[in-house]
């Protein structure tokens, strides 16, 4: 079964919360106001891909694991 790696660039993140809104099972906002992935390795794209697509500054990248 393929797996995927979720990467979030903290330098790009503006803390808008769109990722946590569309995918609360894998993203949360930290006390710093920036988003954080709860799971960096996932088995299915699911809402993590939707979160990446909804990020207004393209701070989230979901890639196939090697």
N, C-alpha and C positions, 0 to 999 in steps of 0.2 A: 504494500500500500504506500503511495507517495506521501511524503510529508513536506511541510513548508516552514520557512523561517520568517518570522515577523521582525522587521527592523523599524525602529522609530528614531528619527534624527531629532534629538532634544534641542539642537541649535535652531532648527527650522520651526519646531512646534510653537504655536502661539496660544495654546491652551483654550481653544474655542470649544472643545468638548464634543465635537461632532462624532468622533470615533467612539467615545463612551456612550453617546446617545444611540448610535446604530448597532453597537456591539459591546454591551456592558459585560458580557461573559468573558471578554478578552482585553478590554481597555478600561482604565480608570484615570481620573485626574488626581495627581498627587498634591500634597500640601503646597508645593512650589507653584501650583497652577498649571503645570505641564502634564501631558498625558504619559501613560506608562502601560506597556503591554503586560498583561498578567501571565501570558504564556508566550515565550519566544519561539517555541517549536510546536506546530499544530499539525494535526493529521488531515484536516479538511479545510478548504478555503473559507467556506461559510461567510459569516458576517465580517470576518477580518479583512477580506477582500473588499467588501462594501465600505468598511471603515477607511481603507486606503484610498478608495475612489472618492470618498466624501471629504477627505482632508483638503481644505482650501489652499494649503501651502505645500502639499505633496510631501509631508514629513514621514509618511508611512510607506514602507515597501514590503511586499510579501513575495518571497522567492521560493522556488523549489529547493529543498535541502539537497545537498550533494552527497 
